[in-house]
Amino acid sequence: MAGEPVQISVDQLRRALDVALRHIEASAGPTVTLKEDLFWSVSAEELYDAYRRLDLAWEAWPMTEDRTMADERDRQPH
């Protein structure tokens, strides 16, 4: 699969982000306090530098999708 474009539907991304945001809200409440005013800024030239890459989307997506599905199952009434 390496070298092929990764295609993920917007609906799948929305569901995964919703899981993450619900987790943040459950642990931090409705407001998040940023203790540091820092963030990573990556230039366009460095964006896809293979030596700086932390992970590959096609390798990481199945795990993200599994976590999303598990969260959705947990939220179903029993």
C-alpha positions as CSV (number, residue, x, y, z in Angstrom):
1,M,0.0,0.0,0.0
2,A,3.0,2.3,0.4
3,G,3.1,4.8,-2.5
4,E,-0.6,4.7,-3.1
5,P,-2.8,7.7,-2.1
6,V,-4.6,7.2,1.2
7,Q,-8.3,7.9,0.8
8,I,-10.4,8.4,4.0
9,S,-13.9,9.6,3.8
10,V,-14.8,12.9,5.6
11,D,-17.4,10.9,7.5
12,Q,-14.7,8.6,8.9
13,L,-12.5,11.5,9.8
14,R,-15.5,13.2,11.5
15,R,-16.2,10.1,13.6
16,A,-12.6,9.7,14.6
17,L,-12.3,13.4,15.6
18,D,-15.6,13.2,17.5
19,V,-14.2,10.3,19.6
20,A,-11.1,12.3,20.3
21,L,-13.1,15.5,21.2
22,R,-15.5,13.5,23.5
23,H,-12.5,12.1,25.3
24,I,-10.9,15.5,25.7
25,E,-14.2,16.9,27.0
26,A,-14.7,14.0,29.4
27,S,-11.2,14.5,30.9
28,A,-10.8,18.3,30.7
29,G,-14.4,19.6,30.6
30,P,-15.9,22.0,28.1
31,T,-12.9,24.3,28.1
32,V,-9.3,23.3,27.5
33,T,-6.5,25.1,29.2
34,L,-3.3,25.3,27.1
35,K,-0.4,25.3,29.6
36,E,2.0,26.1,26.8
37,D,1.5,28.5,24.0
38,L,3.6,26.4,21.6
39,F,2.9,24.3,18.6
40,W,4.8,22.6,15.8
41,S,5.0,24.5,12.6
42,V,6.2,22.5,9.6
43,S,7.1,24.3,6.4
44,A,5.8,23.0,3.1
45,E,9.3,21.9,2.2
46,E,9.6,19.7,5.3
47,L,6.1,18.4,5.3
48,Y,6.8,15.1,3.6
49,D,10.4,14.7,4.5
50,A,10.8,10.9,4.9
51,Y,13.5,11.3,7.5
52,R,11.3,13.4,9.8
53,R,8.1,11.4,9.3
54,L,6.7,10.1,12.6
55,D,4.2,7.7,11.1
56,L,2.5,6.7,7.8
57,A,-1.2,7.4,7.5
58,W,-1.9,4.1,5.8
59,E,-0.3,2.2,8.7
60,A,-2.0,4.3,11.4
61,W,-5.5,4.6,10.0
62,P,-6.7,1.0,10.8
63,M,-5.9,1.5,14.5
64,T,-7.7,4.9,14.5
65,E,-10.7,3.3,12.8
66,D,-10.7,0.4,15.4
67,R,-10.7,2.8,18.3
68,T,-13.5,4.8,16.7
69,M,-15.6,1.6,16.2
70,A,-14.9,0.5,19.8
71,D,-16.0,3.9,21.1
72,E,-19.2,3.8,19.1
73,R,-19.9,0.2,20.4
74,D,-19.4,1.4,24.0
75,R,-21.8,4.3,23.5
76,Q,-24.6,1.9,22.3
77,P,-27.4,1.2,24.8
78,H,-27.0,-2.3,26.2
